[in-house]
Amino acid sequence: MRAVDIITKKRDGGVLSEEELDFFVQGFTDGSIPDYQAAAFTMAVLIRGMNADETTNLTMAMINTGDQLDLSDVVDVAVDKHSTGGVGDKTTLVIAPLVAACGVPVGKMSGRGLSFTGGTLDKMESFPGYRVDLSIAQFKQQLQQIGIVLAGQTAELAPADGKFYALRDVTGTVPSIPLIASSIMSKKLAAGTTAIVLDVKVGVGAFMQDLAQAEELSRMMLSIAKRSGRKAVALISDMNQPLGNAVGHVLEVREAIDTLAGRGPRDFVDHCIEVAGHMLLLAEKTKTLADGMQAAQAAINSGAALQKFRELVIAQGGDASYIDHPEKFPAAAVVLNVAAASAGWIESIHAREVGLTAVGLGAGREKKGDPIDFTVGIIIKHKVGDRIAQGDELFSVHAANQQSAEMACERLVAAHHIVAQKVEPLPLFYRTLTQE
Ligand code: URA
C-alpha cells in the first residue's frame, strides 16, 4: 500500500477501506508518512467527506494507534463531556469540577487551541507547574483518589489524534465533520469513557455554521458511540457570540474561577449547569435533568466545586494559590477599554471575529507548536439583546503592546453591531439529540 494512492483515491471521491485507513493513520503516527502527505489527506477528506462507515473506521484506526484505558476498576461510570470548540468556551474548567463535586468522577482528555478556538490544556497551563502529560497509571490513580483528571492525549492514548489535531490547526482542515467526529470520539473512546455529553456548537464562532451541519456532526458522533456500546447525548448550543465574557487563557481561567466561586456571568453559569445536569443524568446520579442541574448549582453554592478544582490543580502539579489570589496570574502589558459610540441594542457580537482577534493578539498559534501568550485576550461586557447607552463600556482588550491593542480595538468595534430597535437575546441551546 502507498500513502499517495490513498490520498488520490479520496481526492477523487473514493471510499476508503478499513485497511487503507489503518495503514494511513498508523503510518502518520509512527512517522513513516510525513506531515505533507497527511496534510493532503486531511484536505482531501475535508473536501470529499466520508460516509458513516469510513468515519467509524477512521476513529477506530486512531484509537488503535495507542492503548485503550479501561477505567472499570477505578470507577463505575466514566462520564465525560466534549465541546466541539468555540470562542470563550472555558466550560470544562467549570463543568468537570462541578460534576466531580457531585460524586461522579470525571477523567478527561482535552485538547489544545484549534484555529480560532481556545484549548483546555493551554488554559490549564496558565497555572505554573500544571502538568497535562500524565501516564495511564497516573491518570487512573488520580481519578480514583480525587475523582477528577484534566490531561492531554499522551503518547499512549490516541496519539494519532494529537498529531492530526496539531496538523489540522495550521492547514485549514479543521471544519470537516468526519475529521472532527473521529478526533473527538477517538479521544473519548480511548480514554475509557462510558457516557458522553457532546456539546456541539453552532454559529459564526463554531466549526459548524448551521443547524443542519451541527445535527449531522451530532448524529455521526452518537452513532460512533452507539457502535462502541457507549451512552451519549448531543446538545446543540449557540456559538454566535462568545460564551461568557472572557476570551484568552488567563482571562478565561479567572472567569472559570469566578464562576466556581458563584460570581460567573449568567449565560456561562447557565450553560455549565445544564451540561453538568446532563452528565449527572447520563451517569444515573440523578433521575431527571432538573435534579442534575439543581445538584450542580448546589455544588457551586456550597463551595464544593471550587474545592474540587483546587484539588485538581494541586494533583497535577499546579500552583493552587493562584485560585485564591488570581491577581498573581501574569497580566498583559496594555489594557484598553472601549466605550459604545452610540446607544441602542446589541444585535450581534461576531464570535469568530472575537476569536480571531484573540489569536491576532497572540492567544493562538500560526504554526504547529508555536508558543502562545497566556496574558492577552478580550473581555466582552455585553450580550446580544442588551440595551446600552452611549459611553457604556463595550469591551476591554489585553495586549502585549499598544499597536496590537489598537488593531484589536478597531476589529472588535466592527464585530459589535448595535441597532436602534429592540433585539431578542440568543438562546443558549437549540436542540438535544439522543441515541434513540
Ligand atoms: N475538538 C476536537 O477534539 N477535535 C476537533 O477536531 C474539533 C474540536
Residues whose N, C-alpha, C, O or C-beta is under 5 A from the ligand:
A	BS01	URA	S83 T84 G85 G111 L179 I180 S183 I184
